[in-house]
Amino acid sequence: MPTGKVKWFSLEKGFGFIASDEGEDVYLASSALPEGVSTVKPGTKLEFSVIDSRKGPQAMSVHIIDAPVSLAENSRVNNDDLAAMIEDTIKILDRVGNGLRNGRHPSGPEAERLGRVLRGIASQLEA
């Protein structure tokens, strides 16, 4: 079976192209991806069969051989540091919650800072 790497793939368009190891570009439809896989990243190594279609070579029966390392995994904060960040954030949220109970809303800059912290923690948890 031929092999190659994903050049690009658009989830919105439902297709992309593979740069085959033989040197040709091969059309990759989302329907050819393995079951449960909706998208592939550029650089993902694939094994596939090829059929000739009206638009040229098209990949079928695609199997993922090797996916590139996720940049999100490389940027993860270590677990102890993340736990400390969450504990500190809980203290801040308690203070904000108590202030709200007494009719005091956080100031604009304080609210923005808290929003950035919460989004940062969420992105670390989702990575």
VMD Tcl script that draws the C-alpha trace (Angstrom):
set ca {
  {0.00 0.00 0.00}
  {1.24 3.52 -0.72}
  {2.19 5.86 2.10}
  {2.47 9.62 2.43}
  {1.97 12.63 4.68}
  {-1.02 14.95 4.91}
  {-0.24 18.24 3.13}
  {-3.41 19.91 4.39}
  {-6.92 18.95 5.40}
  {-9.98 21.15 5.93}
  {-12.68 19.85 8.26}
  {-15.06 22.53 6.93}
  {-14.51 21.50 3.28}
  {-14.35 17.80 4.08}
  {-11.20 17.09 2.09}
  {-7.49 17.69 1.74}
  {-4.41 16.29 0.03}
  {-1.70 13.78 0.79}
  {1.87 14.15 -0.50}
  {2.53 10.52 -1.39}
  {6.00 9.07 -0.98}
  {5.91 8.40 -4.75}
  {5.78 12.17 -5.33}
  {2.18 12.76 -6.40}
  {-0.59 14.64 -4.64}
  {-3.50 12.39 -3.69}
  {-6.99 13.70 -2.95}
  {-8.19 12.80 0.56}
  {-11.94 12.87 1.24}
  {-13.16 12.82 4.84}
  {-15.15 9.68 3.99}
  {-11.86 7.81 3.46}
  {-10.64 8.51 7.01}
  {-10.80 5.70 9.59}
  {-14.06 5.37 11.50}
  {-14.26 7.87 14.35}
  {-11.63 10.18 12.81}
  {-13.05 13.43 11.44}
  {-9.84 15.32 10.66}
  {-6.09 14.86 10.31}
  {-3.25 17.31 10.94}
  {-0.65 18.26 8.36}
  {2.34 15.95 8.65}
  {0.29 12.91 9.71}
  {1.80 9.78 8.13}
  {-0.85 7.69 6.35}
  {-1.11 4.38 4.54}
  {-3.83 4.18 1.90}
  {-5.00 2.59 -1.32}
  {-5.41 4.72 -4.44}
  {-8.13 4.78 -7.06}
  {-8.20 6.88 -10.21}
  {-11.11 9.30 -10.13}
  {-12.23 12.03 -12.51}
  {-10.13 14.48 -10.48}
  {-7.01 12.30 -10.37}
  {-5.65 9.92 -7.74}
  {-7.88 9.57 -4.68}
  {-7.06 7.90 -1.34}
  {-9.26 5.11 -0.04}
  {-9.05 2.82 3.01}
  {-6.83 5.25 4.91}
  {-4.91 4.09 8.00}
  {-3.02 6.45 10.30}
  {0.56 5.27 10.77}
  {1.98 8.14 12.81}
  {0.38 11.41 13.94}
  {2.58 14.44 14.64}
  {3.11 15.43 18.26}
  {0.45 17.82 19.49}
  {1.73 21.32 20.18}
  {-0.78 21.53 23.01}
  {0.82 18.54 24.75}
  {4.23 20.19 24.48}
  {2.94 23.36 26.12}
  {1.25 21.72 29.10}
  {2.06 23.00 32.57}
  {3.28 20.27 34.93}
  {0.54 18.73 37.06}
  {1.80 20.08 40.42}
  {1.95 23.62 39.04}
  {-1.52 23.30 37.53}
  {-2.93 22.01 40.82}
  {-1.41 25.00 42.65}
  {-2.88 27.38 40.06}
  {-6.32 25.84 40.54}
  {-6.06 26.07 44.35}
  {-5.04 29.75 44.13}
  {-7.89 30.41 41.71}
  {-10.39 28.83 44.12}
  {-9.26 31.31 46.80}
  {-9.71 34.21 44.36}
  {-13.15 32.93 43.32}
  {-14.18 32.62 47.00}
  {-13.19 36.25 47.56}
  {-15.07 37.38 44.43}
  {-18.11 35.27 45.42}
  {-18.20 36.76 48.90}
  {-17.92 40.25 47.43}
  {-20.83 39.56 45.09}
  {-22.95 38.35 48.01}
  {-22.29 41.73 49.64}
  {-23.14 43.66 46.48}
  {-19.56 44.33 45.30}
  {-18.73 43.41 41.72}
  {-15.08 42.97 40.77}
  {-13.53 46.00 39.08}
  {-13.00 45.92 35.32}
  {-9.27 45.10 35.48}
  {-9.84 42.51 38.23}
  {-12.61 40.84 36.21}
  {-10.43 40.78 33.07}
  {-7.52 39.29 35.02}
  {-9.76 36.60 36.53}
  {-11.20 35.80 33.08}
  {-7.68 35.35 31.65}
  {-6.73 33.05 34.53}
  {-9.87 30.92 34.11}
  {-9.38 30.67 30.32}
  {-5.72 29.71 30.86}
  {-6.64 26.96 33.29}
  {-9.38 25.71 30.97}
  {-6.94 25.53 28.04}
  {-4.45 23.55 30.17}
  {-7.16 21.11 31.22}
  {-8.37 20.66 27.64}
  {-4.86 20.14 26.23}
}
mol new
graphics top color blue
foreach p $ca { graphics top sphere $p radius 0.5 }
foreach p [lrange $ca 0 end-1] q [lrange $ca 1 end] { graphics top cylinder $p $q radius 0.2 }
display resetview
